[in-house]
Amino acid sequence: MLVVTTPNIEGKRIVRYFGLVSGEAILGANIFKDFFAGIRDIVGGRSAAYEKELRKAKDIAIEEMKEQARLMGGNAVVGVDLDYETIGTGGGNMLMVSASGTAVRYEE
């Protein structure tokens, strides 16, 4: 299934719009990952643990969105927007990624 951030698909004709689809993923961050990520942030390095969790959450949210589009009869999602948030008390201890877009059918 094609997933794009643009409102159309270059070179293709959208023949039907099915409506809004979305997917969400909320992942808890392990306390040891939090601790080591904090140390890396202090010394200016990258946090591989957080990067991996963000990528995993993004993939889950997009897959959920694509599944909704499939169930509606779509073969693509256009106008996709990804949002990232931390949720929880004390600065956030969970990651939330949401993906939304419009399910469409385009001609090959």
Backbone hydrogen bonds, N-H to C=O, Kabsch-Sander energy under -0.5 kcal/mol:
donor,donor_aa,acceptor,acceptor_aa,energy
2,L,75,N,-1.4
4,V,77,V,-2.6
10,E,8,N,-0.6
12,K,9,I,-2.4
13,R,107,E,-0.5
14,I,12,K,-0.6
15,V,13,R,-0.5
15,V,105,R,-2.6
16,R,105,R,-1.5
18,F,103,A,-3.2
19,G,103,A,-1.1
21,V,101,G,-2.6
23,G,99,A,-2.3
25,A,97,V,-2.1
27,L,95,L,-2.7
29,A,93,N,-1.8
30,N,28,G,-0.5
34,D,30,N,-2.5
35,F,31,I,-2.3
36,F,32,F,-2.6
37,A,33,K,-2.6
38,G,34,D,-2.2
39,I,35,F,-1.8
40,R,36,F,-2.4
41,D,37,A,-2.3
42,I,38,G,-1.8
43,V,39,I,-1.7
44,G,41,D,-0.7
45,G,40,R,-2.3
48,A,46,R,-1.0
51,E,47,S,-2.4
52,K,48,A,-2.4
53,E,49,A,-2.0
54,L,50,Y,-2.8
55,R,51,E,-2.2
56,K,52,K,-2.2
57,A,53,E,-2.6
58,K,54,L,-2.6
59,D,55,R,-2.3
60,I,56,K,-2.0
61,A,57,A,-2.4
62,I,58,K,-2.4
63,E,59,D,-2.2
64,E,60,I,-2.3
65,M,61,A,-2.0
66,K,62,I,-2.6
67,E,63,E,-2.2
68,Q,64,E,-2.0
69,A,65,M,-2.0
70,R,66,K,-2.5
71,L,67,E,-2.3
72,M,68,Q,-1.3
73,G,69,A,-0.7
73,G,70,R,-1.1
74,G,69,A,-2.8
75,N,104,V,-2.3
76,A,104,V,-1.5
77,V,2,L,-2.4
78,V,102,T,-2.5
79,G,6,T,-2.7
80,V,4,V,-2.3
81,D,100,S,-2.6
83,D,98,S,-2.7
85,E,96,M,-2.6
87,I,94,M,-2.1
93,N,87,I,-1.6
94,M,87,I,-1.5
95,L,27,L,-3.1
96,M,85,E,-3.1
97,V,25,A,-2.6
98,S,83,D,-2.4
99,A,23,G,-2.8
100,S,81,D,-2.1
101,G,21,V,-2.1
102,T,78,V,-2.8
103,A,19,G,-3.0
103,A,101,G,-0.5
104,V,76,A,-2.6
105,R,16,R,-2.3
107,E,13,R,-2.2
